[in-house]
Amino acid sequence: MRTSPARRLSCGASRAPSILAPMGTARRIRYRSPPLVEAVIEFQFVREENWNPAFLDELRTQFPEFSREEPLHVAAVPLSNRPVGMERHHEVRRFWRGDSGMALTVGPQLVAVSALPPKMPEGHQWEHLRDIGLRACDIYMKVSAPRTIRQIGLRYINSVAINPAEFVLETYVDPSSGYIPTSLLGERKPFSFRLERIHSVSKTQVRHEIVALAAEGDPVHGPRVLLDIDEVSVPGHPITLSSKRRIVEEMHNAVQQVFGSVIRAEVLQGFGPEER
């Protein structure tokens, strides 16, 4: 892989018909050796009152395995039909599990759970990430009483090693996926591409689907193709406990659909797929 500056392409935001499989009908595939480097589930809230720091004490009690704490300086970009604006989150803290394989990030308007599979001795399991995320969200809502959930995010970052001497993008991605422009299929040099689609999932729920693909030479991980899949659900009404679970399951189905569509079947076989 040459070290020349990456060529950046972007399709911006576009409206497209929903390609999401209904809950319960999507095939679930688990990979024995997934290329996943990070998975994040995040809940952002709308608050009208002051931040209640008692939530941090309750979180420490409920999740004692996340014992190492560090402060963070973060900002969030809420997605809605209103103009996008940046919001600073003060008092944001991150709590790490002992093996640094998972982390809880919490603040006045957000709670998130990150999984870093390369550091997880038990390997990544969606159900584990989902359950911790929903549990942390429920604790936040019980203790801090936000007015509503503004948005739910699910992000999966995948890294596929490549041979730079023989690299051609089309040998790694499926040209029929509908996500990758045909002009990129013969690409041999570093590049970065980003596509955003907006789905009307229902009359009261909009889903932003952001797919980023890049080829790069990383000094730590070596030459690789990065596939970053980000699903953000913006509900138009209060979310119940049962609907939270349904929404995140549908988002996970969508992430799997994108991953299985973009990556070539021959490459997927190398990760050891097991249908459940």
C-alpha angles and dihedrals in degrees: 000000000000120000096228115129113283117257109235123211128177134182094191119207122334135171116238137166114273114265095184119129115232114257111272095024101071117101112244115218124188119194122214091209106021119185089228116137099173139005123188133187114191137182121197120195141202111231132190099177135057118286112269108220089194085086090072091055091050090048091053090050095048096042107036091159089070094071106144112084132194134171121241137199107214141158128200134210108213115209118223141125089273122087111287116255136176119246123195116219113210124198093025113163135185124213118199128205114237095259093045089238095120136026138191117215116194137172144145093294107019147047122188139173121210126196120197104192097192087065097040113098090196093051126235119304120180092212091057093050091045095050095048090047094050092045093050090047091051092050090050093050093046096049103031099033099210117194093243146326108274098193144343122219133195120184131181121186116195128189121199118190116229139191105240093201091061101025119142115156094224090065089065105034132053112244090207095058094097091225102085123064112238088232089070098050094088093045115136100169134069113287142157126216132179131188127184124193127183117212126192096218092178140337089279103033132065123188125205112204114195119185119184124184126185140167115210145156106240117196091214105035099027127228111343148154114239121207111190115187118188123181117187120185118200109193121205096206139035113294121228126209092258094046091050090058092046093049095050091046090053090048091051090050088053092050090051091048092053093046093049092046099047101042116070116251091239090056092046090056089062090063093059104246118208118187116219 
